[in-house]
């Protein structure tokens, strides 16, 4: 059932600091953006965090797949939901050096980045599982960082276990997970449904945390 020592780093728009289903799970955080706050003002990161590791058995909201796993809030996307590869690379290396066992990147772009690839390889070399969204392009064109060798690239499936029509695909994609109308935490202490490979990715990250070997 996982362990609180297993940290899932959410590299995203931040995590709602006051959400009752998440606040007790955050063990560390850093803001790698130019936003004045590490808090999530956009919603995306909070939704992703809830899927992977929202509090369980608390009679509130949703239960994260990672069960007892903890969260690291690494803000790499600004309050408009976008950011730079340099921000991602910066927080990726920081997370690898600050206790992350799993990294979730529900983000991506169509261009390559040597610094981001090097950050991925460094993180992987530290024994961290790196998971990223394959993208929502509906075709097989690469999305980075998911396309990189040392990343688990995640496509999205629907309620019939078929590939979501808009999900990216191809032989570079490693696994698929539910990504359509996923109910999870949102900013302001609320909950909502959202769709995308962004939602599929934390299912995989949460599962990685769930099965992470823990001391007996």
N, C-alpha and C positions, 0 to 999 in steps of 0.2 A: 504493500500500500504506500510505498515511497516514504520519504523521511524529510523533515524540515531542513536538513542539511543539504538537500539537493536543490540548488538554485537554478531556476529558469530565468535567463536574462531576456527581457522583452525589449528589443531594439525597435522603437516605434515613436509615437507622438507623445509618450509619457503615459502615466497611469494615474487615474483619479485618486488623489491622496486621501479623500474622505469617504470613499465608497465602502460601506460596511462589509461587503463581500470580498474586499481586497486589502483594505488598509492594514490588517494584521498579518498579511503575508509578505509584505515588502521588507526585505532585509538590508538593501543597499540601493543607492541610486546616484545617477550622474546626468547632468545636462550637457550634451555635446553640441547643442545648437545655439543660435543667437537669441532664442526666446528668453525672456526674463524669469521664467519659472520652469521647474522640472515637472509641474503638474500637467495633466492632459486637458487641454482646452478644446480639443478636436473630436475626441471620442474613439477613434480607431484603436489606439493603444490599449485603452481600457477594455474594449470589447475583446481584443486578442488575449489580454492578460486573464480575463475571466474564463475563457475557453480552456486555457492551459492549466490554471491553478486557482480559480476562485475557491473561497472557503467551502468546506463540505460539512454536512451534518450540523448545520447551524440554523436550519429552518428558514433560511433566507435565500431568495433568488435562485441561483444556479449552483451547480457543483462542478468544479474544474476537474478535467480528466487526470491531472497530475496529483490529485487527492492532497496528500500532506506536503507536497513540494512547496518551496518558497519562491518568491519573485524578486528579481533585480530589475529596477526601473532604469533603463538606459535610453534617455530621450535623444533620438537621432533625426527626428522629423519635426519641423516647425509647427506652429499653431494653425497653419493652413494645410497641413498634411504632406508637405513636400520637404525635401532636404538635399544635401550633397553627399556624394560618396565619401568625401573626406570626413564628414560628421560620423557616418556609419563606421568607417574604418577606425576612427579614434575610439569610439565607444566599444567596438568589438574587441580591440586589444585590451582596453580597460576591463571589460567584463571577464575576459580570459584570465586576467591577472588578479581578479577580485572575487573568486569563488564560484563563477558560473560553471555548472556542469552541462547545461544545455543552453543554446542560444536560439531564439526565435526571431526571424527577420521576415515579417509579413510586408515586404516592400520589394522594390526592384526597379531596374531601368533597362533600356535596350542597349546601352553602351558599355564597353569594357572599362575596367579601372584596375591598373596594376597595383595601386596602393590598397584597394579593397581586396583584391585577390591575395596579396601578401598578408593582409590582416586575417583573412579566412584561413590561410595555410598556417599562420602562427597559432590561431585559436585551436585549430584541429590538432596541431602538434602538442598542445597542452592537454590533450585528451578530452576536449569538449566536443559534444555533439552539436553540429551546426545545421540548422533547418531553415529553409527559405521558400517563399512562395514562387511557384512557377510562372505566375502571371495570368492575366485575364484577356489575353489577345485573341483567343480562339484559334490560334495557329501554332506552328512548331518553331517559330523564331525564338532564339535564346533570350532569356531574362537573367540579368545579373543582380545579385550574386548567386542565384539558384543554379545557374549553368556551370559554376565552377566545380571541379572534381571533388573537393572535400566538403561539399554541401549536399544535404538531402533535399532534393527539389520536389515540391509537393503540388500536385494537381488537385482539382476539386471534383467531387461527385455529388449527385443529387439524391433525393429520397428513394429512387429506384436503383441506386448503386451504379448508375451510369455516369459517364463523364459529363459534367456540366457543359452546356453548349459553348459558353464563353471561356472555358478553361484552356490555358495553354497546354500543349502536349508534345510528345516526341520521345525519342530514345534517350534523351538526356534527363527526362523526368524519372524520378526514382519510385515514388509512391503516390497514392491518391487518398484523400480523406474527405469527409463530409464538409461541404462549403456552401450549401444553399439554405437560406432562411435559418441561420444558426442564431439561437437566442442566447444572449450573454449580457454581461455588465456594460453600462454606458455611463457617461459623465453625469454629474448631478445626482448620483446615487440611484440612477434609473437602470432600466434594462430595455433591450430592443433586439430585433432580428436584423441580421446583415448577411450579405452573400459575397463570396470571392475566394480566391485561393489564399487570401489573407486570413480567412476563417478556417480553412483546411489546415494550414500550416501549424497553428498552435495545438490542434488535435495530435499531430505527430510529436511536437515538442513535449506536450503533456504526457503522452504515452512513454516517450523516452525517459522522462523523469520518474514515471511510475515504475518502470522496470529497472531503474538504476540500482546497481548492487549497493546495499547498505549494510553496515556492520551488524552482526548478530547480537 
